[in-house]
Amino acid sequence: MGIALSALGLLLASAACGLSVAVALRVKKLLDPLTEEGLLSGRRVEGPEPGSLVPRPGAVVDMDGAQVELPADGSEPWVLTFQAVGCTGCKQQLPVYKKFLRNMALARGRVFAVVVGDEDGVSLYNDELGEYAHVVHGADNALRLVEELGISMFPTYLVVDGNGRVLASPQSSSRLAEVGAGLLAPVPVSA
C-alpha cells in the first residue's frame, strides 16, 4: 500500500510540474512581445528617425471622400499621425491632440491622420478630428505609408518639413505639443 501511495504521489507531483511548465511557457509566449520588443522592455520603440523622407503614396481618399495629397511644395511644416481603431492609447490621447491642433490653428491641409482598422472604427476618428485634419483610412496608398515608414506603435505623430523630411516623431500627444509647437509655429519675417 505504501508503494502505491508513493507512486501516486510521484505521479501527481510530475503532473503538477508538467502543468507548471506548460503554464510558464504559455505566459512567456504571451509576455515576450511586451518584454522583449515592447512596452516592458525598457527600450522605447521609436517612430521614423528625424531626417527620414516620407514616401509619396499619391492621392489618398479621406473619410469625406475627397482626394488629397500630402504636402510636397517645400513650404510650411505639417503633421502626419498614425492611429489604430483598436488602440486604447490613441483614443485616450485624442482630447490632448485635438487641443494641440485647435491651439496651433493649422490649416486642415497641413494635418493628416492615417487610421488603421475597420472603416466603421475610422469614422470615430473622423468625427473627432475631421474638423482639424484629413482623416484617411489606412488602406491602399495610405497603408503604404505605414509600411514604408515602419510604423509599429500607435499612436505615432510626425512633424514633417515642407520637403517631406521628418523633423520629429513623438509617440504621445503631450510630447507632440512640446516639440511640435516650436516646429510648426510660423517663422516671423524680418522687415
GIHU-V691205 format. One record per residue. PSI is psi in degrees with one decimal (999 if undefined). NEAR is the number of other C-alpha atoms within 12 Angstrom. D_FIRST is the distance of its C-alpha to the first C-alpha in Angstrom with 2 decimals. Layout:
PSI/NEAR/D_FIRST, PSI/NEAR/D_FIRST
This chain:
-40.8/7/0.00, -37.9/8/3.82, -39.5/9/5.47, -42.7/10/5.15, -38.3/11/6.30, -43.0/12/8.64, -41.0/13/9.90, -42.0/14/10.57, -43.4/14/12.28, -40.6/14/14.22, -44.2/14/15.26, -41.3/14/16.50, -40.3/14/18.28, -42.1/14/19.89, -42.2/14/21.07, -40.3/14/22.48, -43.4/14/24.22, -41.8/14/25.66, -40.7/14/26.88, -42.5/14/28.47, -43.1/14/30.27, -44.2/14/31.50, -43.7/14/32.84, -41.7/15/34.45, -38.8/14/36.16, -44.2/13/37.40, -42.3/15/38.79, -42.9/15/40.42, -37.2/14/42.00, -36.9/14/43.40, -22.8/17/44.65, -47.3/17/46.06, -31.4/14/49.33, -42.2/19/49.80, -36.5/18/48.78, -35.1/17/50.18, -21.3/17/53.36, -139.2/19/53.92, -35.2/17/54.19, 3.9/14/51.48, -18.0/14/52.45, -18.5/11/55.16, 132.7/12/57.50, 126.5/17/59.95, 120.3/25/60.60, 157.9/25/64.35, -164.8/33/66.71, 142.8/34/69.48, 143.4/23/71.15, 137.6/21/74.57, -17.5/19/77.16, 145.9/22/75.18, 128.7/24/77.35, 124.5/38/76.43, 154.8/28/76.71, 101.2/23/79.30, -2.1/25/77.50, -168.2/19/80.71, 139.6/20/81.19, 155.7/29/78.25, 124.1/26/78.38, 175.5/35/77.60, -12.7/32/76.10, -0.1/21/79.65, 3.1/15/80.42, 139.1/14/82.76, 124.3/18/82.73, 153.6/28/82.56, 147.7/25/82.59, 144.2/39/81.28, 136.9/31/84.18, 26.8/24/85.65, 4.1/14/89.14, 11.2/14/88.80, -120.0/16/89.50, 154.0/26/87.23, 159.0/34/83.52, 173.0/43/81.17, 135.6/48/77.57, 121.1/48/74.90, 154.8/49/71.52, 121.5/45/68.29, 167.3/45/65.97, 144.5/38/63.22, -44.5/28/62.67, 11.0/21/58.99, 109.6/22/59.65, -41.6/13/59.09, -36.4/22/60.87, -46.2/33/63.88, -39.3/26/64.23, -32.0/21/63.77, -8.2/28/66.51, -45.6/31/69.02, -41.8/19/70.84, -40.2/23/71.47, -44.9/39/72.49, -40.6/31/74.87, -43.0/21/76.37, -49.1/30/76.93, -41.7/36/78.69, -45.8/23/80.75, -35.5/17/81.82, -21.8/26/82.67, 43.6/21/84.71, 145.2/27/84.12, 142.9/23/85.74, -30.7/25/83.26, -3.7/27/84.22, 8.1/34/82.74, 124.2/40/79.23, 131.3/43/76.73, 114.0/52/73.17, 120.3/47/71.00, 121.0/43/68.08, 136.1/37/65.21, -172.2/24/63.36, 149.4/17/64.20, -32.7/22/67.82, -40.9/17/67.08, -32.9/24/65.37, -30.7/34/68.27, -29.0/27/70.64, -44.4/25/69.12, -36.3/44/70.28, -40.0/30/73.66, -40.1/19/73.97, -39.7/27/73.19, -10.7/36/75.04, -26.5/28/77.57, -28.7/23/80.39, -20.3/29/79.92, 157.1/35/78.51, 112.2/41/78.44, 124.1/44/74.88, 131.5/46/73.83, 131.4/38/70.83, 66.9/35/68.86, 167.5/25/69.42, -123.4/19/71.75, -37.1/25/74.11, -34.3/39/72.53, -30.0/29/69.12, -37.7/23/70.79, -46.0/35/71.49, -48.1/37/67.82, -47.9/23/66.86, -28.8/19/69.75, -7.8/32/69.49, 36.4/22/65.73, 119.2/34/64.98, -2.8/23/61.23, 133.6/31/61.05, 140.3/37/62.52, 155.9/39/64.79, 130.1/41/67.06, 131.2/45/70.67, 137.4/49/73.37, 123.7/46/76.86, 137.1/38/78.94, 172.8/32/82.48, -14.1/23/85.32, 5.8/23/84.79, 15.3/31/81.15, 137.2/30/79.51, 125.5/30/76.57, -37.2/32/77.71, 150.8/37/74.45, 64.6/39/71.04, 155.9/35/69.31, 23.7/34/66.16, 148.8/33/66.77, -31.1/35/69.69, -38.3/24/70.26, -36.2/23/70.56, -42.6/33/72.89, -36.2/31/75.04, -52.5/22/75.25, -32.0/23/76.18, -32.5/35/77.69, -42.9/28/80.37, -33.5/17/82.15, -27.7/25/81.79, -11.9/32/82.93, 142.0/22/85.74, 141.0/17/89.21, 124.3/12/91.01, 138.7/6/94.28, 127.3/5/97.33, 145.4/4/99.84, 999/3/103.43
